[in-house]
Amino acid sequence: MGRKALYLTIAERQSAERAWKARYAASTRCIAKRHCQNSRVYRKRYGRHASKSSLSDHTKALSVPDLPSSLISLASTPLPTSTLFHDASRSADALDESDLSIWEQEPPYAYPEPTATVHEVQYTKNLVDVMLGRRWRLSKAVRDGRALQFIDEEFLVGTLKDLTGRISRWSSVASRVAGSESGRNREMAHCWLQWQARDILTDCKEVEMLKNGENPYCTLMQTTPL
C-alpha cells in the first residue's frame, strides 16, 4: 500500500511550507539564533564594543565588585513557571499592570495587610509571579537596547561604579526588611530583592565579559525566561 499524500496540490504544499516557516520564525530557537547572528554582524561591521586590547591598563585592572553570598543565592532562585509569569514576561498588554508601580518602590513596605485567607494568599503568589515576569521583560528590553549602544571604556568604568552603589543599596535594604514585615508586604519585599539581585548578577557577568573582549549579548539575553 502506498503512503497517503499529505498535500493534494502544489498550492497546498506551498501554503503549508509558508505556515511552517512563519511558526519557526516566531519560535524561541529561531529568535535566539537570529539575535546572535545580528549581534555578531553588527559588531563586526560597526565595531560598537570596545575590544580588550583597546582598554587602558587601569580599566583592565578594575574588578567586578564582590557580591554577598545572600545576593547570589537569591539571584539564582529559579523563576516561576506559571502562566501569569510567562504572560507578564512577554508583553505589557497581556495583563493589567496598572497597580504594580507601588511594588517597584524600595522596601520596606507598610501597606495594610489583607486577612490571610486562601484567596488572599493565592493572590499574593500571583502578584509575585506577575511582578517577576514584568521585571524580566523590562530588564531584557534594557539589555536589548544596550546591545546596540556604543560600549566603550567610559561605559565600563561607569557601570562598575554604579554596581558598587547598587550592591550596597541591596545589602542595606535586605538588612532593613529582615524580620520587619509580614504577609504580603514581606513577600513583595522578597520579590523586590530577588529581581534586583538578578539584575545585579547579570550586569556583573556582562561587564566581566566586555572587559575580556567578549560579546555578552548572545549568552546572557535569553529570549524566554529560564
C-alpha positions as CSV (number, residue, x, y, z in Angstrom):
1,M,0.0,0.0,0.0
2,G,1.3,3.4,-0.9
3,R,1.5,6.3,1.6
4,K,-1.3,8.8,1.7
5,A,-0.2,12.2,0.2
6,L,-0.1,15.0,2.8
7,Y,-0.9,17.6,0.1
8,L,-3.1,17.0,-2.9
9,T,-1.8,20.1,-4.8
10,I,1.3,22.2,-5.1
11,A,-0.6,25.2,-3.7
12,E,-1.4,23.2,-0.6
13,R,2.2,22.2,-0.1
14,Q,3.5,25.7,-0.6
15,S,0.9,27.1,1.8
16,A,1.9,24.5,4.4
17,E,5.6,25.4,3.9
18,R,4.9,29.1,4.4
19,A,2.9,28.4,7.6
20,W,5.8,26.2,9.0
21,K,8.4,29.0,8.2
22,A,6.2,31.5,9.9
23,R,6.0,29.3,13.1
24,Y,9.7,28.7,13.0
25,A,10.5,32.4,12.6
26,A,8.5,33.1,15.7
27,S,10.0,30.3,17.7
28,T,12.4,30.8,20.7
29,R,15.1,28.9,18.9
30,C,15.0,31.0,15.7
31,I,14.8,34.3,17.6
32,A,17.8,33.4,19.7
33,K,19.8,32.3,16.7
34,R,18.8,35.5,14.7
35,H,19.7,37.7,17.7
36,C,23.2,36.2,18.0
37,Q,23.8,36.4,14.2
38,N,22.7,40.0,14.0
39,S,24.8,40.9,17.0
40,R,28.0,39.4,15.5
41,V,27.4,41.1,12.1
42,Y,26.6,44.4,13.7
43,R,29.7,44.3,15.9
44,K,32.0,43.3,13.1
45,R,30.6,46.0,10.7
46,Y,30.4,48.9,13.1
47,G,32.8,48.0,15.9
48,R,30.3,49.0,18.6
49,H,32.0,47.3,21.5
50,A,35.4,48.0,22.9
51,S,37.9,45.2,22.4
52,K,40.0,44.0,25.3
53,S,43.2,45.4,23.6
54,S,41.6,48.9,23.4
55,L,41.1,49.2,27.1
56,S,43.6,51.0,29.3
57,D,45.6,49.2,31.9
58,H,43.6,51.0,34.6
59,T,40.3,49.7,33.3
60,K,41.6,46.2,32.8
61,A,42.8,46.2,36.4
62,L,39.3,47.2,37.7
63,S,37.4,44.2,39.1
64,V,33.8,43.5,39.4
65,P,32.6,44.2,43.0
66,D,32.4,41.2,45.3
67,L,28.8,40.0,45.7
68,P,27.3,39.0,49.0
69,S,26.5,35.3,49.1
70,S,22.9,36.1,50.0
71,L,22.6,38.1,46.9
72,I,24.0,35.4,44.7
73,S,21.7,32.8,46.3
74,L,18.6,34.9,45.8
75,A,19.6,35.8,42.2
76,S,20.0,32.1,41.5
77,T,16.5,31.2,42.7
78,P,14.5,29.7,39.8
79,L,11.9,31.9,38.3
80,P,8.2,30.9,38.4
81,T,6.8,28.7,35.7
82,S,3.2,29.9,36.0
83,T,1.1,31.1,33.0
84,L,0.9,34.5,34.8
85,F,4.7,34.8,34.9
86,H,5.2,33.9,31.3
87,D,2.4,36.2,30.1
88,A,3.9,39.2,32.0
89,S,7.4,38.3,30.7
90,R,6.2,38.5,27.1
91,S,4.1,41.7,26.9
92,A,2.8,44.6,28.9
93,D,-0.5,44.2,27.2
94,A,-1.1,40.6,28.4
95,L,-2.1,41.6,31.9
96,D,-3.3,44.6,33.9
97,E,-0.1,46.1,35.4
98,S,-1.7,49.4,36.5
99,D,-1.3,48.7,40.2
100,L,2.2,47.3,40.2
101,S,4.1,50.6,40.5
102,I,3.8,50.6,44.3
103,W,5.9,47.4,44.4
104,E,8.6,49.0,42.2
105,Q,9.5,51.2,45.2
106,E,12.2,50.3,47.6
107,P,11.0,48.3,50.6
108,P,10.2,48.0,53.5
109,Y,6.5,48.3,52.8
110,A,3.8,49.3,55.3
111,Y,0.7,48.8,53.3
112,P,-2.5,47.5,55.0
113,E,-2.4,43.7,55.2
114,P,-5.4,41.7,54.0
115,T,-6.7,38.8,56.1
116,A,-4.7,35.7,55.4
117,T,-7.4,33.8,53.6
118,V,-6.7,31.1,51.0
119,H,-7.8,33.6,48.3
120,E,-5.5,36.3,49.5
121,V,-2.5,34.0,49.9
122,Q,-3.0,32.9,46.3
123,Y,-3.4,36.5,45.2
124,T,-0.1,37.4,46.7
125,K,1.6,34.4,45.0
126,N,0.1,35.5,41.7
127,L,1.2,39.1,42.3
128,V,4.8,37.9,42.8
129,D,4.7,35.9,39.6
130,V,3.4,38.8,37.6
131,M,6.0,41.2,39.2
132,L,8.9,38.9,38.4
133,G,7.7,38.4,34.8
134,R,7.3,42.2,34.4
135,R,10.8,42.8,35.7
136,W,12.3,40.1,33.5
137,R,10.7,41.7,30.5
138,L,11.9,45.2,31.4
139,S,15.4,44.1,32.1
140,K,15.5,42.3,28.8
141,A,14.4,45.4,27.0
142,V,17.2,47.4,28.7
143,R,19.9,44.9,27.6
144,D,18.5,44.6,24.1
145,G,18.9,48.3,23.8
146,R,22.4,48.2,25.3
147,A,23.5,45.7,22.7
148,L,23.0,48.5,20.1
149,Q,24.8,51.2,22.0
150,F,28.5,52.2,21.8
151,I,30.1,50.2,24.6
152,D,33.3,51.9,25.3
153,E,35.7,52.3,28.2
154,E,33.7,55.1,29.8
155,F,30.7,52.8,29.9
156,L,32.6,50.0,31.6
157,V,34.1,52.3,34.3
158,G,30.7,54.0,34.9
159,T,28.9,50.6,35.2
160,L,31.4,49.3,37.6
161,K,30.9,52.3,39.9
162,D,27.2,52.0,39.6
163,L,27.3,48.3,40.5
164,T,29.2,49.2,43.7
165,G,26.4,51.5,44.7
166,R,23.6,49.1,43.8
167,I,25.2,46.3,45.8
168,S,25.5,48.5,48.8
169,R,21.9,49.6,48.4
170,W,20.7,46.0,48.1
171,S,22.5,44.9,51.2
172,S,21.1,47.9,53.2
173,V,17.5,47.1,52.1
174,A,18.0,43.4,52.8
175,S,19.1,44.1,56.4
176,R,16.3,46.6,57.0
177,V,13.5,44.3,55.8
178,A,14.7,41.2,57.6
179,G,12.1,40.3,60.1
180,S,10.4,43.7,59.9
181,E,7.4,42.7,57.7
182,S,4.8,40.1,57.4
183,G,2.3,38.8,55.0
184,R,2.1,40.4,51.5
185,N,4.5,43.2,52.5
186,R,7.1,40.6,53.3
187,E,6.6,38.6,50.2
188,M,6.7,41.6,47.9
189,A,9.9,42.9,49.7
190,H,11.5,39.5,49.0
191,C,10.3,39.8,45.4
192,W,12.0,43.2,45.1
193,L,15.2,41.8,46.5
194,Q,15.1,38.9,44.1
195,W,14.7,40.8,40.9
196,Q,17.3,43.4,42.0
197,A,19.7,40.6,42.8
198,R,19.1,39.0,39.3
199,D,19.8,42.3,37.6
200,I,23.0,43.0,39.6
201,L,24.4,39.5,39.0
202,T,23.6,39.6,35.3
203,D,25.2,43.1,35.0
204,C,28.3,41.8,36.7
205,K,28.6,39.0,34.3
206,E,28.0,41.4,31.4
207,V,30.8,43.7,32.5
208,E,33.2,40.9,33.1
209,M,32.6,39.6,29.5
210,L,33.0,43.0,28.0
211,K,36.3,43.5,29.9
212,N,37.5,40.3,28.3
213,G,36.6,41.4,24.8
214,E,33.6,39.0,24.6
215,N,30.1,39.7,23.5
216,P,27.7,39.1,26.3
217,Y,24.5,39.8,24.3
218,C,24.4,36.3,22.8
219,T,24.9,34.3,26.0
220,L,23.1,36.5,28.7
221,M,20.0,37.5,26.8
222,Q,17.6,34.6,26.5
223,T,14.5,35.3,24.5
224,T,12.4,33.5,27.1
225,P,12.9,33.2,30.9
226,L,14.8,30.1,32.1
